[in-house]
Amino acid sequence: MTPHTTAIERVLRCALAHVAVAAFTGALLPASLVAQVRPLKVYISADMEGVAGTVSAEQLGPAGFEYQRFREFMTAEVLAAIEGARAAGATEILVSDSHGNGQNLLIERLPADVRVVRSWPRPLMMMEGIDSTFGAVILVGYHAGTTSAGGVRAHTLSSAHYARVALNGTDVPEAGLSAAIAGHFGVPVVMISGDDVAVDEARRLLGDVEGAVVKRALGFHSAVTMTPAAAQALIRERARAGVVQRARVRPYVVPAPVRLDLTFKNYRPAEVVAYLPSVTRTDAHSIRFSGRDVLEVSRFLEFLGTYEPGLTP
């Protein structure tokens, strides 16, 4: 054995010892310490119809007499999700304010290191900013889809205009659209909160994700609801559990190309949108658009919901 060989062996033994120590400590250290070595980005998309106590337009927009209070409740539910995600090791969080005008959350109440997506338009709609660097998605305050027979304020993207939204022949609620966009980047939805109909609908589509049922739907404008404090505690725990168990949840991937079937509640939108060469009118109220992937479909849907000739500035 030469002195050179002995030196190499010493280096190898030292390296192996460091690997062993790292593996041992990684198994024993709390998640908060391991997270310092393993960054974990979590995306939170927040809607409002599924927030505890929400039942009508009075809670959902600036004209409603309870809107200001329910902005606080929405913000508190997002904070609960943030706390749960961090308890599970999240090191970076992006929140999307995805209801109405996209300016509902009281952003001064969020932690200083959280980033927030606000207002519209957004190419990726309720999932703007998601990419493959994220490890998990949490959906807060979501509601059932427009083809659902139950659910508080059930609709998909527009309660006034759309009667059906389907991807590759499968009807999808907003949770499905958000999950499909996240799935394009290989990121799973690990938890959803809302009423019982919304949570059941999402789990049938996405699999055994964590669900926080904060109210039981009685009708379009009625529910039996938890109190805000109780709902926030439930969301905090379900968010933590979802992020901890993220490895067992598969991303929801819609195979490309993606066929969008959209049914309007009126005749004329289908007639006019079909003037576009990329759109086919399939019946009096419905159109079909084929995108290269779900991101192209998302951009098309955002265009439909946003464009008007009088846009300014």
C-alpha positions in Angstrom: 0.0 0.0 0.0 1.5 3.3 -1.0 1.2 6.6 1.0 -1.0 7.9 -1.9 -3.4 5.0 -1.6 -3.6 5.5 2.2 -4.5 9.2 1.7 -7.3 8.3 -0.7 -8.7 5.8 1.7 -8.8 8.3 4.5 -10.7 10.8 2.2 -13.2 8.0 1.3 -13.7 7.0 4.9 -14.3 10.6 5.9 -16.8 11.1 3.1 -18.7 7.9 4.0 -18.9 9.0 7.6 -20.4 12.4 6.6 -23.0 10.6 4.5 -23.9 8.3 7.4 -24.2 11.1 9.8 -26.4 13.1 7.4 -28.7 10.1 6.8 -29.0 9.5 10.6 -29.7 13.1 11.5 -32.1 13.5 8.7 -34.2 10.7 10.1 -34.1 12.1 13.7 -34.2 15.9 13.3 -37.5 17.7 13.5 -39.1 18.6 10.1 -38.4 22.3 10.7 -34.7 21.6 10.8 -34.6 19.2 7.9 -36.6 21.8 5.9 -33.6 24.1 6.2 -31.7 21.7 4.0 -34.7 20.6 1.9 -36.6 23.6 0.6 -40.4 23.0 0.2 -42.5 25.4 -1.8 -46.3 25.3 -1.2 -48.9 27.0 -3.4 -52.2 28.1 -1.8 -55.1 29.0 -4.1 -57.9 30.8 -2.2 -61.5 31.2 -3.2 -64.3 32.6 -1.1 -67.6 30.6 -1.7 -66.2 27.7 0.3 -65.2 29.8 3.4 -67.1 28.9 6.6 -70.3 30.8 6.9 -70.5 32.0 3.3 -73.9 31.3 1.8 -74.9 34.2 -0.5 -73.7 37.3 -2.4 -74.0 39.3 0.9 -70.6 37.8 1.9 -68.9 37.7 -1.5 -68.5 41.2 -2.9 -68.1 44.8 -1.9 -71.8 45.5 -2.2 -72.7 42.8 0.3 -73.3 44.0 3.9 -71.1 41.2 5.3 -68.3 41.3 2.8 -65.7 43.1 5.0 -66.2 40.6 7.8 -65.9 37.7 5.4 -62.7 39.1 3.9 -61.3 38.7 7.4 -62.6 35.1 7.6 -61.1 34.3 4.2 -57.8 35.7 5.3 -57.9 33.8 8.5 -58.5 30.5 6.7 -55.5 31.2 4.4 -53.4 31.9 7.5 -54.5 28.6 9.0 -53.4 26.8 5.8 -50.1 28.6 5.9 -49.5 27.6 9.5 -50.4 24.0 8.7 -48.1 23.9 5.7 -45.2 25.4 7.7 -45.8 22.9 10.5 -45.2 20.2 7.8 -41.9 21.8 6.7 -42.9 24.4 4.1 -40.2 26.9 3.6 -41.7 29.1 0.9 -45.4 29.9 0.2 -47.2 31.6 -2.7 -50.8 32.6 -2.2 -53.3 33.3 -5.1 -56.2 35.5 -4.3 -58.6 33.8 -6.7 -62.1 35.1 -5.9 -64.0 37.8 -7.6 -61.8 40.8 -8.3 -58.8 39.0 -6.9 -58.4 41.7 -4.2 -60.1 40.1 -1.2 -57.3 39.0 1.1 -56.1 41.4 3.8 -52.5 41.0 2.8 -51.0 43.0 5.7 -52.1 40.1 8.0 -50.1 37.5 6.1 -46.5 36.6 7.1 -43.9 39.0 5.7 -42.2 36.3 3.6 -45.4 35.1 1.8 -46.0 36.4 -1.7 -49.5 37.1 -3.1 -50.9 37.0 -6.6 -53.7 39.6 -7.0 -56.2 40.8 -9.5 -56.7 39.7 -13.2 -56.1 38.7 -15.9 -53.7 35.8 -15.4 -52.7 33.2 -18.0 -52.9 30.4 -15.4 -56.1 31.8 -13.8 -56.4 30.6 -10.2 -53.0 29.0 -10.3 -50.9 31.8 -11.6 -47.2 31.4 -10.5 -47.3 27.6 -10.2 -44.3 25.7 -11.7 -42.4 22.5 -11.2 -40.4 23.9 -8.2 -43.4 23.5 -6.0 -44.0 20.4 -3.9 -47.7 20.7 -3.0 -50.9 22.7 -3.7 -53.6 23.6 -1.1 -57.1 24.8 -2.2 -58.9 27.0 0.4 -62.5 28.1 0.2 -63.4 26.2 -3.0 -66.9 25.3 -4.1 -68.7 22.7 -6.2 -68.8 22.9 -10.0 -71.5 24.1 -12.3 -72.8 20.7 -13.2 -73.3 19.7 -9.6 -76.9 19.4 -8.3 -75.8 20.5 -4.9 -73.3 22.8 -3.3 -73.3 26.4 -2.0 -72.9 28.8 -4.9 -71.9 25.9 -7.2 -70.4 27.2 -10.5 -67.3 26.9 -12.6 -65.5 30.1 -13.4 -68.7 32.1 -14.1 -72.0 31.5 -12.4 -73.6 33.9 -14.9 -72.3 32.5 -18.1 -71.1 28.8 -18.0 -73.3 25.7 -17.7 -70.5 23.1 -18.3 -66.7 23.0 -18.4 -65.1 19.7 -19.5 -61.5 18.6 -20.2 -61.1 15.6 -22.5 -64.8 14.7 -21.9 -64.7 15.0 -18.1 -66.7 17.7 -16.3 -64.5 19.7 -14.0 -65.1 22.1 -11.2 -62.6 24.9 -10.5 -60.7 22.5 -8.2 -60.2 20.2 -11.3 -59.0 23.0 -13.5 -56.5 24.2 -10.8 -55.4 20.6 -10.2 -54.9 20.0 -13.9 -52.7 23.1 -14.2 -50.7 22.1 -11.2 -50.5 18.5 -12.6 -49.0 19.8 -15.8 -46.0 20.8 -13.7 -46.0 17.5 -11.7 -47.4 19.1 -8.6 -50.2 17.4 -6.6 -53.2 19.0 -4.8 -52.9 17.6 -1.3 -55.8 19.4 0.5 -59.0 21.2 -0.2 -61.5 23.1 2.0 -65.1 24.0 1.3 -68.5 22.5 1.7 -69.2 18.8 1.7 -70.2 18.7 -1.9 -67.1 20.5 -3.1 -64.8 18.3 -1.1 -66.5 15.1 -2.2 -66.5 16.2 -5.9 -62.8 17.0 -5.7 -61.8 13.7 -4.1 -63.8 11.7 -6.7 -61.7 13.5 -9.4 -58.3 13.8 -7.7 -58.1 10.8 -5.4 -57.7 10.6 -1.6 -56.6 14.2 -0.9 -57.1 15.7 2.6 -60.5 17.5 2.9 -61.6 20.1 5.4 -65.4 20.2 5.3 -66.3 23.5 6.9 -70.0 23.5 6.2 -72.7 21.1 4.9 -74.7 22.4 1.9 -78.4 22.6 2.2 -79.0 24.5 -1.0 -77.5 27.0 -3.4 -77.8 29.7 -0.8 -78.0 27.8 2.5 -75.7 25.6 4.7 -75.1 24.3 8.2 -71.7 25.8 8.9 -68.8 25.6 11.4 -67.8 28.7 13.3 -64.8 30.5 11.8 -62.5 29.5 14.6 -63.4 25.8 14.4 -63.1 25.9 10.6 -59.6 27.5 10.8 -58.5 24.8 13.3 -59.7 22.1 10.9 -58.0 23.7 7.9 -54.7 24.1 9.8 -54.7 20.3 10.7 -55.7 19.1 7.3 -53.2 21.3 5.5 -50.4 20.0 7.8 -51.5 16.4 7.1 -51.8 17.0 3.4 -48.3 18.4 3.1 -46.8 15.7 5.3 -48.3 13.0 3.1 -47.8 14.7 -0.3 -45.6 11.8 -1.6 -48.6 9.5 -1.6 -50.8 11.8 -3.8 -50.4 11.7 -7.6 -50.6 14.9 -9.6 -53.8 15.2 -11.6 -52.6 15.1 -15.2 -54.8 15.7 -18.2 -53.2 14.1 -21.3 -52.3 16.4 -24.1 -53.7 17.6 -26.4 -56.5 18.9 -24.2 -60.0 19.2 -25.5 -62.1 21.9 -23.9 -65.9 21.6 -24.1 -67.7 24.7 -22.9 -71.4 25.2 -22.6 -72.8 28.8 -22.2 -76.1 29.6 -20.6 -77.0 31.7 -23.6 -77.0 31.2 -27.4 -75.0 34.2 -28.7 -71.7 33.6 -27.0 -71.4 30.2 -28.7 -72.3 31.8 -32.0 -69.7 34.6 -31.8 -66.8 32.7 -30.2 -67.2 30.1 -33.0 -66.0 32.8 -35.5 -62.5 32.0 -34.2 -60.9 29.5 -36.5 -59.7 27.5 -33.5 -63.2 27.0 -32.1 -66.0 24.7 -33.2 -69.6 25.2 -32.3 -70.9 21.8 -31.2 -74.5 22.7 -30.4 -76.7 25.8 -29.8 -75.0 26.7 -26.5 -71.6 24.9 -26.7 -68.2 25.2 -28.3 -65.0 23.1 -28.5 -61.4 24.2 -28.4 -58.4 22.0 -28.6 -55.2 23.1 -26.9 -51.7 21.8 -27.1 -51.8 21.4 -23.4 -53.9 22.5 -20.4 -51.9 25.8 -20.2 -53.1 26.8 -23.6 -56.7 25.9 -22.5 -56.2 28.1 -19.4 -55.1 31.0 -21.5 -58.2 30.5 -23.8 -60.5 30.5 -20.9 -59.0 33.6 -19.4 -59.3 35.3 -22.7 -63.0 34.4 -22.9 -63.7 35.7 -19.4 -61.7 38.9 -19.7 -61.8 40.3 -23.2 -64.1 43.1 -24.2 -63.6 45.8 -26.8 -63.8 48.6 -24.3 -60.8 47.4 -22.3 -58.6 50.3 -21.0 -56.0 51.6 -20.6 
